[in-house]
Amino acid sequence: MCAAGTQSRKDLSMQQEPQTNDSKVFTPAKIAGIELRNRIIRAGCFEGMSPHSTPSDDLIEHHRSVAAGGAAMTTVSYCAVSNDGLAFDHEMWMRPEILPQLKRLTDAVHKEGAAASVQLGHCGFFANKSAIGKTPIGPSRKLCLFRYSICREMTKEDMIRVKEDFGKAAKMAIYAGFDAVEIHAGHGYLLSQFLSPWTNRRKDEYGGLLENRLRFPASVIRHVREVVEEDYPVIVKMNLYDGFKNGLSIDDAVEVARCFEEAGASALVPSCGFTARTSFYMMRGQVPILQYVKSEKNPLTKIGMALFGRFIVKEIPFKELFLLEQSKRIKDAVKIPVIYIGGVCSLDNMNTLLQEGFEFVQVGRAIIRDPDFVKKLQAEEITATDCDHCNRCVAEMADKGLVCTSIQKELKKKEYKS
Ligand SMILES: Cc1cc2nc3c(=O)[nH]c(=O)nc-3n(C[C@H](O)[C@H](O)[C@H](O)COP(=O)(O)O)c2cc1C
């Protein structure tokens, strides 16, 4: 079952592009059993290109172009491990029927000399009720204002089923040729909901003290580790802090990181925020209310966003490397590689991060803005991104598919002038 992944992993280190820039950023390094051609990984960014939860040709082309643009690995964003883990329309859930398309995607990425990872998760209490057709599940019964829904508290049977779904999804990912999986245990998704006192108010051995709140997420990671090969990369994205009072704190996150390492994680990606409550916290920058209102299909939410959006979604100014100080604490607490994410804008940023001891960096918006970002840095054509963090890509991703509409407009203007 693992043959496809193993074969392609061996090929990857053979297909490096000639180097023009001598920064360590462009040197190969390993995560568990896989060697990546450089230190830059495209972060998981929801593409909105899987209608009927099935990967489209656009999704394949999107990731092929990121691979052709020089990233060492591209992360196919949020793929639910089961139907009831779907957060948005056009989102994949892992099942045998989509494996042929996923295999085409990983083949296309491998042909460009890059590796492919897939982000596996479950969105718990903020599942889209109309997409899943039943009541969402979560650690505790809770009202979700993001969806105007109330979830039901998971039973122990639910926990066993979801844990096994993670394992099955990881096996299918390997079968589809993915070189790594990224377990989503951050951003207020289900595993992060178990860690957060705001969403986990259970009175049993899965709630209360951090040790208890860790029990379910750690069991999921341990299970995934058990079902994949020993050296298969199991990357875990987690929160440094949730971003509000009564959420996970940075001191807790250090313990979480140690526990995930012990459970079998190959590398950690520390991020922050809670999609259903502080949706821009993990990104920072402008909150594009107008684009949100335009893209929203539910008339009630549309009106609500237009009237109250400015008050509901807090704008936090963007800063380069905005998670550096907190991420250093995670790096110092574990021995496995820590992949930095959050506001990586330039080669200088990347050099700083590698000097600080991070082994890889994940880049989101700079590569959305320009899929050739890495290639251009390496060729010394540019030194930094020109993304201004307007975050329109976030507001429009579910409606138009992941793209930087600002750059498209700029290109059209240029075409018109010439
Ligand atoms: C359009 C968009 C979609 C995103 N979707 C996801 C997602 O599906 N899963 C996830 O873990 N993070 C998602 N993120 C967050 C990014 O992975 C990353 O944490 C954040 O953008 C900060 O990195 P950056 O400053 O390099 O963009 C998304 C970000 C953007 C801009």
The ligand as an SDF file (V2000), in Angstrom:
LIG
                    3D

 31 33  0  0  0  0  0  0  0  0999 V2000
   -6.5150   31.9590    1.9020 C   0  0  0  0  0  0  0  0  0  0  0  0
   -6.0220   31.2360    3.1180 C   0  0  0  0  0  0  0  0  0  0  0  0
   -6.5610   29.9960    3.4620 C   0  0  0  0  0  0  0  0  0  0  0  0
   -6.0890   29.3040    4.5900 C   0  0  0  0  0  0  0  0  0  0  0  0
   -6.5730   28.0510    4.8640 N   0  0  0  0  0  0  0  0  0  0  0  0
   -5.9810   27.3170    5.8350 C   0  0  0  0  0  0  0  0  0  0  0  0
   -6.3220   25.9580    6.0160 C   0  0  0  0  0  0  0  0  0  0  0  0
   -7.1570   25.4010    5.2990 O   0  0  0  0  0  0  0  0  0  0  0  0
   -5.6960   25.2880    7.0030 N   0  0  0  0  0  0  0  0  0  0  0  0
   -4.7580   25.8610    7.8020 C   0  0  0  0  0  0  0  0  0  0  0  0
   -4.2080   25.2000    8.6800 O   0  0  0  0  0  0  0  0  0  0  0  0
   -4.4170   27.1490    7.6570 N   0  0  0  0  0  0  0  0  0  0  0  0
   -4.9890   27.8790    6.6750 C   0  0  0  0  0  0  0  0  0  0  0  0
   -4.5820   29.1640    6.4870 N   0  0  0  0  0  0  0  0  0  0  0  0
   -3.5630   29.7600    7.3720 C   0  0  0  0  0  0  0  0  0  0  0  0
   -2.1710   29.5710    6.7710 C   0  0  0  0  0  0  0  0  0  0  0  0
   -1.8120   28.2120    6.6880 O   0  0  0  0  0  0  0  0  0  0  0  0
   -1.1130   30.3130    7.6140 C   0  0  0  0  0  0  0  0  0  0  0  0
   -1.1640   29.7970    8.9370 O   0  0  0  0  0  0  0  0  0  0  0  0
   -1.3220   31.8360    7.6370 C   0  0  0  0  0  0  0  0  0  0  0  0
   -1.7350   32.3180    6.3820 O   0  0  0  0  0  0  0  0  0  0  0  0
   -0.0320   32.5540    8.0570 C   0  0  0  0  0  0  0  0  0  0  0  0
    0.9840   32.3260    7.1130 O   0  0  0  0  0  0  0  0  0  0  0  0
    1.4140   33.4510    6.0090 P   0  0  0  0  0  0  0  0  0  0  0  0
    1.7170   34.6980    6.7870 O   0  0  0  0  0  0  0  0  0  0  0  0
    2.6290   32.8530    5.3460 O   0  0  0  0  0  0  0  0  0  0  0  0
    0.2770   33.6320    5.0690 O   0  0  0  0  0  0  0  0  0  0  0  0
   -5.0670   29.8750    5.3940 C   0  0  0  0  0  0  0  0  0  0  0  0
   -4.5400   31.1200    5.0370 C   0  0  0  0  0  0  0  0  0  0  0  0
   -4.9840   31.7970    3.9320 C   0  0  0  0  0  0  0  0  0  0  0  0
   -4.3630   33.1190    3.5570 C   0  0  0  0  0  0  0  0  0  0  0  0
  1  2  1  0
  2  3  1  0
  2 30  2  0
  3  4  2  0
  4  5  1  0
  4 28  1  0
  5  6  2  0
  6  7  1  0
  6 13  1  0
  7  8  2  0
  7  9  1  0
  9 10  1  0
 10 11  2  0
 10 12  1  0
 12 13  2  0
 13 14  1  0
 14 15  1  0
 14 28  1  0
 15 16  1  0
 16 17  1  0
 16 18  1  0
 18 19  1  0
 18 20  1  0
 20 21  1  0
 20 22  1  0
 22 23  1  0
 23 24  1  0
 24 25  2  0
 24 26  1  0
 24 27  1  0
 28 29  2  0
 29 30  1  0
 30 31  1  0
M  END
$$$$
